[in-house]
């Protein structure tokens, strides 16, 4: 997907309104905010697509991205709406300017930005866990738990042999690998 595919998620009038009391050029800032959102979503889609291809779960990509996109757009709009309530005394004039109220509204807008950042991290992590089951932790109830444990053990054994073959093999690394490959009896399938 291209960035243009995401521009309509954020209405231009909302983006312009978000900066009307804080900038002499709200149209430019509104358009930049929309473009930043669209470019970010296009990059996120591309990242998810690559991970889905690697994980062999391309069929799940649309569902995962739809959920991620919905969460992102709702938080981005909440930030723009919150930012539209902010004002600058330089833009609206200093007479009877409610400084304390403006500070509170700016703090709220800042929290909305943090919510966007937090969601993008959590949402992307959740989507990638679903798109790349090989990156998920191995759980006892998983249908493929035994196969994944055996594959992990084979990787650890190969790494151990690689370390041993080096002239100055590191005993600490070998001990670490040996410790990681042990499965406690209560956790075995």
FENQUISUL-V363095 format. One record per residue. RES is the residue in one letter. D_FIRST is the distance of its C-alpha to the first C-alpha in Angstrom with 2 decimals. Layout:
res->RES d_first->D_FIRST
res->RES d_first->D_FIRST
This chain:
res->X d_first->0.00
res->X d_first->3.76
res->X d_first->6.80
res->X d_first->8.27
res->X d_first->6.56
res->X d_first->8.58
res->X d_first->11.68
res->X d_first->13.47
res->X d_first->13.74
res->X d_first->16.46
res->X d_first->19.07
res->X d_first->20.41
res->X d_first->23.97
res->X d_first->23.52
res->X d_first->22.12
res->X d_first->25.03
res->X d_first->27.53
res->X d_first->26.63
res->X d_first->28.10
res->X d_first->30.80
res->X d_first->33.65
res->X d_first->32.65
res->X d_first->31.76
res->X d_first->33.22
res->X d_first->29.74
res->X d_first->27.76
res->X d_first->25.53
res->X d_first->24.36
res->X d_first->23.89
res->X d_first->22.10
res->X d_first->19.60
res->X d_first->19.26
res->X d_first->18.78
res->X d_first->15.93
res->X d_first->14.25
res->X d_first->15.06
res->X d_first->13.57
res->X d_first->10.21
res->X d_first->10.24
res->X d_first->11.50
res->X d_first->9.01
res->X d_first->6.10
res->X d_first->8.95
res->X d_first->9.97
res->X d_first->7.06
res->X d_first->7.53
res->X d_first->11.17
res->X d_first->11.30
res->X d_first->9.82
res->X d_first->12.51
res->X d_first->15.06
res->X d_first->14.54
res->X d_first->15.10
res->X d_first->18.08
res->X d_first->19.42
res->X d_first->19.01
res->X d_first->17.44
res->X d_first->14.15
res->X d_first->15.63
res->X d_first->15.72
res->X d_first->12.16
res->X d_first->11.18
res->X d_first->14.53
res->X d_first->14.48
res->X d_first->11.19
res->X d_first->12.51
res->X d_first->15.71
res->X d_first->14.41
res->X d_first->12.45
res->X d_first->15.67
res->X d_first->17.84
res->X d_first->16.04
res->X d_first->16.05
res->X d_first->19.65
res->X d_first->20.83
res->X d_first->19.26
res->X d_first->20.91
res->X d_first->24.08
res->X d_first->24.18
res->X d_first->23.86
res->X d_first->26.51
res->X d_first->28.67
res->X d_first->28.35
res->X d_first->29.41
res->X d_first->32.73
res->X d_first->33.37
res->X d_first->35.70
res->X d_first->37.20
res->X d_first->40.87
res->X d_first->40.15
res->X d_first->38.01
res->X d_first->39.89
res->X d_first->43.33
res->X d_first->45.58
res->X d_first->48.13
res->X d_first->48.24
res->X d_first->44.85
res->X d_first->44.18
res->X d_first->43.39
res->X d_first->43.42
res->X d_first->41.24
res->X d_first->38.71
res->X d_first->38.72
res->X d_first->38.07
res->X d_first->35.13
res->X d_first->33.69
res->X d_first->34.13
res->X d_first->32.27
res->X d_first->29.32
res->X d_first->29.43
res->X d_first->29.41
res->X d_first->26.29
res->X d_first->24.53
res->X d_first->25.89
res->X d_first->24.66
res->X d_first->21.05
res->X d_first->21.59
res->X d_first->23.43
res->X d_first->20.93
res->X d_first->18.00
res->X d_first->20.34
res->X d_first->21.72
res->X d_first->18.55
res->X d_first->16.82
res->X d_first->20.14
res->X d_first->20.49
res->X d_first->17.13
res->X d_first->17.92
res->X d_first->21.41
res->X d_first->20.22
res->X d_first->17.74
res->X d_first->20.37
res->X d_first->23.72
res->X d_first->25.40
res->X d_first->24.96
res->X d_first->26.55
res->X d_first->30.27
res->X d_first->32.52
res->X d_first->34.26
res->X d_first->37.48
res->X d_first->36.22
res->X d_first->33.20
res->X d_first->33.65
res->X d_first->32.77
res->X d_first->34.62
res->X d_first->37.35
res->X d_first->35.09
res->X d_first->32.97
res->X d_first->36.23
res->X d_first->37.67
res->X d_first->34.65
res->X d_first->34.85
res->X d_first->38.59
res->X d_first->38.17
res->X d_first->35.83
res->X d_first->38.41
res->X d_first->41.27
res->X d_first->39.57
res->X d_first->39.03
res->X d_first->42.67
res->X d_first->43.93
res->X d_first->41.88
res->X d_first->43.48
res->X d_first->46.91
res->X d_first->46.67
res->X d_first->46.31
res->X d_first->49.69
res->X d_first->49.52
res->X d_first->47.89
res->X d_first->47.10
res->X d_first->48.95
res->X d_first->47.07
res->X d_first->43.77
res->X d_first->45.42
res->X d_first->46.90
res->X d_first->43.53
res->X d_first->41.99
res->X d_first->45.02
res->X d_first->44.70
res->X d_first->41.02
res->X d_first->41.68
res->X d_first->44.48
res->X d_first->43.62
res->X d_first->45.91
res->X d_first->47.83
res->X d_first->46.69
res->X d_first->43.00
res->X d_first->43.39
res->X d_first->42.07
